[in-house]
């Protein structure tokens, strides 16, 4: 009887789930995977505790986003335009566009790097990825696009068996990673703390999840299931970050092998844990980069479409001409930049993360203003406790993000 009662609930959740899982998995894109791989290679299991703690701020920020979407039925950029005017809309859109194009370059850099793992020319792989991402926008169905994105999420889960293949010792994970001392006097360690925190909340995540919630047609009655979707996404994405740290800590850190990016980490893994683990890591990196590119491009097109009243639903297909054109342009520009010979892709990735530190205060500021404005969200506005948590978490994320940005720019060599 209990199973029979649970079935309708499960089916209802499955009908609602998607935006939270997709945006969270997309958060573990090429830059985040590089950060996690570097964390494990340089400091072993030390940063595992941080990854677990970051589940909370990731959920808190994205829960506010999904709440705005289901209550208002409007995307993030549209709410800013309607309530605060065109000027503030351009402030939001302008900063988002710059960071999104830069982020897209890092995603295609991840795809190019993954080609190294398989010993192939990166150019055809980058072009194939760009074409595949372009085809998705013409499926004329939100459901099909979400299915494509969830399929990429499943590919990312391959990071987990790669971690098992590395055989990390459980005792070391617990005693060093969770209960061990933290080298807070180490400059490189502090920079990695800031990098990991900065990688948790990306500006495009807020735009994407709110727009996806609206395009999927979720209503106020779906809010609790949407929150569960967001919570599961937060747990899964941090589990993947932990898996990457475990993989590189058990192998590269143990043998004092440094890494420069995620692809380099996968190549270094092969002689230590076998070619299968390295290939698995590489396939997962392609999935993470593809998902990141899809979500960032879509977030950009949705934001501009909502702000200026374009057709901007995935269900509109070719009828949404400007929306589709902007999406295609984002993909094409980023892929084209990555195809430029001898481009310093690793340095670009570092600079993108640094710039995100400057943009994050603007994005979080708009989010917190909107979710506290009764004209916008009515009785579903943040309560005192929710604001205390949100402002505290946002303050920490913003402060460390800015510190990382300034430090990276003034001392690029560490």
Secondary structure by P-SEA (a helix, b strand, c coil): cccccaaaaaaaaaaaccaaaaaaaaaacaaaaaaaaaaaacccccaaaaaaaaaaaaaaaaaaaaaaaaaccccaaaaaaacccaaaaaaaaaaaaaaaaaaaaaaaaaaaaaaaaacccaaaaaaaaaaaaaaaaacccaaaaaaaaaaaaaaacaaaaaaaaacccaaaaaacccccccccccaaaaaaaaaaaaaacccaaaaaaaaaaaaacccccaaaaaaaaaaaaaaaaaaaaaaaaaaaaacccccccccccaaaaaaaacccccaaaaaaaaaaaaaaaaaaaaaaaaaaaaaaaaaccccccccccccaaaaaaaaaaaaaaaaaaaaccccaaaaaaaaaaaaaaaaaaaaaaaaaaaaacccccccccccaaaaaaaaaaaaaaaaaaaaaaaaaaacccc
